[in-house]
Amino acid sequence: MPDSDILVIGVGNETRGDDAVGRIAAKRLKEKLGRYATVVEELGDGTRLLDLWRGSELTVIIDAVLSGAEPGHIHRFDARESPLPAGLFHYSTHSFGVPEAIELARAMNQLPKRIIVYGIEDECFDERANLSPTVELAAQELAELLTAEILQHQPLTISPTQTAAAPIYSNFHLT
């Protein structure tokens, strides 16, 4: 159970190039958010995710995706409203990853009250590769935007080349 009502989970494998992007964003958020959110880094094992978000008012997940969009493109999904698009998160090293954990939790009526998933479009999942500069920049931008929203209660503003829906915290207030 998280220490805060807000849980941020950065998912990825740091030995597979851009697959590390969720964990990199989480490291940056951990430094900035302090007591305002619980921030963790995970490999993406679905059963672990189910345990982590139990009791969370808001869970934000950051992971790598591959949809064919430009590298660094930030996708945003409200997983409470609808399932994640099929195939976007198929590069997980686990057969039971983020999408499967969300759908199992949905079927068991155990989703957090709010669950937002950010997928950062990657370009290289090679073993022992470094994070590509474009993807690293997207991780930094998303970390800054999430920090601003959590600390200042401001809606996210995503650049015109990226996608976003409504702010994550409509009707959500830190105490």
Secondary structure by P-SEA (a helix, b strand, c coil): cccccbbbbbbccccccccaaaaaaaaaaaacccccbbbbbccccaaaaaaaaccccbbbbbbbbbccccccbbbbbccccccccccccccccccccaaaaaaaaaaacccccbbbbbbcccccccccccccaaaaaaaaaaaaaaaaaaacccccccccccccccccccccccc
